[in-house]
Amino acid sequence: MKEHKGVYQNSTELMNLAGQSFYMNDFVDACLYGRLNLFLQGDTGSGKTQLAKDTMNYFPDKSMFILGRNDMDTRELFQQINLEKLRTGNSSQELKELTSKIKTNLFVVDELPNCVPVVRAQLFNLFDGFIEINGQTYPIGNGYSVGIATGNLGQKFTESSNDLGRALKDRMHVTIDTDYFKPTAWDTFNILSNNTNPRVDFTQNFENGDLEKKILIAHNEVTSKEIPFEKLLIANYLIHGLDYANIGGKETTKTKLKDAWPNAITNHGQGSDEALVLPVSPRAAKSILRLSQAFDYIAKEKGVSEKEIQSAYLCSMMQAYKFVGAYSGILNDLAVREKYGNDKYSALDAIIATTQTQFQEKEKAIVSGIGMINEGKKYKKVLDQFNGRWGFMKNFFENAFEQNSKQLK
């Protein structure tokens, strides 16, 4: 966001969309626009806490900083003792009431991996936008709240028997490795020239709600805009197309293989994305769609035309997939270490290149399928073009045809 003049500086490009560079601050904006929780993962001193703190200036009176501690009770952050009721001898439950903090739009949890599972379980509700007190739930931020969490790269979520750590990571919709996208030498020169204080700067830079209003307006536009058909098709490919596997000539899915994946993949499949990546979940697909929509909105802010944005839908979706998927657990970690030097982003880039090729090869068939539905005539030769990893599209077009036929009657 151009108005943001925070302490954090980083001019390293994270992605390019329709000829426009996107930087770390653009990604924060995209998460705010899409109401997506963000996890900043990186080593000590990588600037993740400062970036999160700078973002709190977008909501000067409606943001909260929480230092991850094992003795934390998040409910206490939203309650206070009513002294008048204390004097009149009311019950202990009646003494506590909600504070204005319930209106918080943004909360930052610093050093999240330090929290034990029981504390992270309490944070689940905050990430999902509500607080539970005495069995009653209260929405946070009047319907709009976003969580940003930070954690050191070397720290790992401690998994319990019910996969508490994985459940928490699932709530962090977007993860960015701040070590991978470090500030440039010119950035650090300016940072060091302006301030030699090694502490995180907690000063507030804004005292008005102009940025807050702009973010909420952008969020409204991003979430109310209809999702383009092309993006829905791409999302379905990430759910179903990437689930396809062929073992010894027998078609199956990675989902059905469960723990046997990826070892069960043989022959040519070992060198393809069949053995490299799992499909995304429907929940992750929603995050990808929302982030892609936010990317398009920011591209428009940067001066990209609507026509150019439409022609870049695949790129927008693939970049959203990259930053939602890299640390979500869908990658074969062994293959990433052996073939990509443990670089998850490079592994996703390889999968994206394959996906783009797949869509280029199927473009005419997809256009024919759409034409078949609009024409109201089913053609076997069109449907038969969708097999293997594209078999899901045959099912899609058959059902779309039937639904369209019913509506025409």
SVG drawing of the C-alpha trace seen along z (x, -y; Angstrom):
<svg xmlns="http://www.w3.org/2000/svg" viewBox="-39 -11 63 63">
<polyline fill="none" stroke="black" stroke-width="0.4" points="0.0,0.0 1.6,-3.3 0.5,-5.2 2.3,-2.8 5.6,-4.4 6.5,-1.7 9.9,-0.8 10.1,2.4 11.7,2.1 12.0,4.7 12.2,4.1 12.8,7.8 10.2,9.0 8.1,11.9 6.1,12.3 5.1,10.6 1.5,10.3 0.6,8.7 4.0,6.9 3.7,5.5 6.1,6.5 4.6,7.5 6.6,7.0 6.2,8.1 3.9,5.1 1.7,6.0 1.3,9.5 0.3,8.1 -2.2,5.9 -3.6,8.9 -4.1,10.8 -5.9,7.9 -8.0,7.4 -9.0,11.0 -9.3,11.4 -6.7,14.2 -4.5,15.1 -0.8,14.7 2.1,16.7 5.5,15.0 8.1,17.7 11.8,16.9 14.9,16.8 15.5,14.4 16.2,10.8 14.5,11.4 12.1,8.5 8.9,10.5 7.9,9.0 8.6,5.5 6.5,6.1 3.6,7.4 3.9,4.5 3.9,2.0 0.7,3.6 -0.9,2.8 -0.7,-0.9 -3.4,-0.2 -5.8,0.3 -4.4,-2.2 -7.2,-1.7 -8.4,1.8 -5.3,4.0 -3.7,6.2 -0.2,7.6 0.1,10.9 3.4,12.4 3.1,16.2 3.4,17.6 2.6,21.0 0.6,19.5 -1.7,17.4 -5.5,17.3 -6.7,15.5 -10.2,15.0 -8.7,12.6 -7.6,10.3 -11.3,9.5 -12.6,9.2 -12.5,6.8 -13.9,6.6 -16.9,4.3 -16.1,2.5 -19.7,1.4 -20.9,5.0 -18.0,5.9 -19.3,3.4 -22.9,4.8 -21.7,8.3 -22.8,9.9 -21.7,13.4 -18.1,13.9 -19.4,14.5 -21.4,11.2 -18.3,9.3 -16.5,9.9 -17.7,8.1 -16.4,7.7 -14.0,4.8 -13.8,2.7 -11.1,5.1 -13.9,7.3 -13.8,4.7 -10.3,5.7 -9.8,6.0 -6.1,7.2 -4.2,9.3 -0.6,10.2 0.7,13.4 4.5,13.2 6.5,16.4 3.5,18.6 5.4,21.9 6.5,21.2 3.0,21.8 2.0,25.2 -0.9,27.0 -3.5,26.0 -2.7,22.3 -2.7,22.7 -6.1,24.3 -7.4,21.1 -5.8,19.2 -7.9,21.3 -10.9,19.2 -9.1,15.9 -7.9,17.0 -11.4,18.0 -12.8,14.6 -14.5,15.3 -13.8,15.7 -15.5,18.2 -16.3,17.2 -18.3,19.3 -19.7,21.4 -20.9,18.4 -19.2,17.2 -18.6,13.5 -17.6,12.4 -14.4,10.2 -14.1,7.0 -17.7,6.7 -17.3,9.4 -13.8,8.4 -10.7,9.7 -7.3,11.0 -4.6,12.7 -0.8,12.4 1.5,14.8 5.3,15.1 7.7,17.9 11.4,18.8 12.2,21.0 13.9,23.6 10.9,24.0 8.4,26.7 4.8,27.1 4.7,29.8 2.2,32.3 -0.1,34.0 -2.1,37.1 -4.9,35.1 -2.6,33.2 -3.2,29.9 -0.2,28.4 -1.4,29.2 -4.9,27.8 -3.3,24.5 -1.2,24.3 -4.4,24.9 -5.8,21.7 -2.8,19.7 -4.1,19.3 -0.9,17.8 2.7,18.6 5.7,16.6 9.3,17.5 10.9,14.1 14.4,15.6 13.7,16.6 12.7,13.0 15.2,11.0 15.6,7.2 18.1,6.1 21.5,4.6 20.1,1.1 17.1,1.8 19.4,2.8 21.7,-0.2 18.7,-2.6 17.5,-0.7 20.8,-0.9 21.4,-4.5 18.1,-5.7 18.0,-3.7 20.6,-1.6 18.1,-0.6 18.1,3.2 14.6,3.4 11.3,3.7 9.8,0.2 6.4,0.2 5.7,-3.5 2.4,-4.2 2.8,-6.0 -0.9,-6.8 -3.6,-8.4 -6.5,-8.4 -8.7,-5.7 -8.1,-6.5 -6.1,-3.3 -8.5,-1.2 -11.4,-2.5 -9.6,-1.8 -8.8,1.8 -12.4,2.5 -13.7,1.1 -11.2,3.2 -12.2,6.3 -15.8,5.6 -15.0,5.4 -12.7,8.4 -15.1,10.7 -18.3,9.5 -16.9,9.9 -18.0,13.0 -15.3,15.6 -14.4,16.1 -15.3,19.5 -11.7,19.9 -10.5,19.6 -13.0,22.1 -11.8,24.5 -8.2,24.0 -9.1,24.6 -10.8,27.8 -7.7,29.0 -5.7,28.3 -8.2,30.4 -8.9,33.2 -6.3,33.1 -3.3,33.1 -5.0,36.0 -4.5,38.3 -2.0,41.2 -1.3,44.1 0.2,47.2 1.2,50.0 -1.4,48.9 -4.2,48.7 -5.7,45.3 -6.2,44.2 -5.9,41.1 -3.3,40.0 -6.1,39.5 -7.0,43.2 -3.3,44.1 -3.1,42.3 0.2,43.1 1.3,45.2 1.9,42.0 4.5,41.2 6.3,44.6 3.6,46.4 4.2,44.2 6.3,46.1 7.8,45.7 7.4,42.3 5.3,41.0 8.3,40.8 9.8,38.0 6.5,36.1 4.2,34.1 2.5,37.4 5.2,38.2 6.0,34.5 2.7,33.0 -0.6,33.8 -3.9,32.1 -5.0,29.1 -8.0,29.3 -11.3,27.5 -10.4,25.2 -7.0,24.4 -8.7,23.9 -10.9,21.2 -7.8,19.5 -6.2,19.6 -9.2,18.2 -9.5,15.4 -5.8,14.5 -5.9,14.5 -8.9,12.1 -6.9,9.9 -3.9,10.0 -6.1,8.9 -7.4,6.0 -3.9,4.8 -2.8,5.2 -5.7,2.9 -4.5,0.4 -1.1,0.5 -2.7,-0.5 -3.2,2.9 -6.3,2.9 -9.3,5.2 -8.5,6.9 -4.9,7.6 -6.1,8.9 -8.5,11.3 -5.7,12.6 -3.5,13.3 -6.1,15.4 -3.9,18.5 -0.8,16.6 -2.8,15.0 -4.1,18.4 -0.7,20.1 1.0,17.5 -1.7,17.8 -1.3,21.5 2.5,21.1 2.2,19.1 -0.8,21.0 0.7,24.4 4.5,24.1 4.3,24.7 0.9,26.3 2.2,29.9 1.2,31.0 4.8,31.4 6.9,34.6 9.6,33.3 12.1,36.0 11.8,35.2 12.0,31.4 15.3,32.0 16.8,34.3 15.7,32.5 15.2,28.8 17.8,28.3 15.0,28.1 13.6,25.1 9.8,25.4 9.2,22.4 11.3,23.9 9.4,27.2 6.1,25.3 7.5,23.4 8.1,26.8 4.6,27.9 3.2,24.6 5.2,25.0 3.6,28.4 0.2,27.1 0.5,24.2 1.5,26.7 -1.4,28.9 -3.9,26.1 -2.3,25.0 -2.6,28.5 -6.3,28.7 -7.3,25.2 -9.2,26.2 -10.9,29.1 -12.1,26.9 -13.4,24.3 -15.3,27.1 -16.8,28.3 -18.1,24.9 -19.5,24.6 -21.2,27.9 -23.0,26.7 -24.0,23.4 -25.2,25.1 -27.3,27.6 -25.9,30.7 -23.8,33.4 -20.9,34.6 -19.1,37.8 -16.0,36.8 -15.7,33.7 -16.1,35.6 -13.7,38.3 -10.9,35.7 -10.9,35.6 -9.2,38.6 -6.3,39.4 -5.7,36.5 -8.4,34.6 -11.0,37.2 -12.6,34.9 -13.5,32.4 -15.6,35.1 -17.7,35.4 -17.9,31.7 -19.1,31.1 -21.6,34.0 -23.2,32.5 -23.0,28.9 -24.8,30.1 -27.5,31.9 -28.1,28.9 -28.2,26.5 -30.7,28.8 -33.0,28.8 -32.9,25.0 -33.8,24.7 -36.9,26.9"/>
</svg>
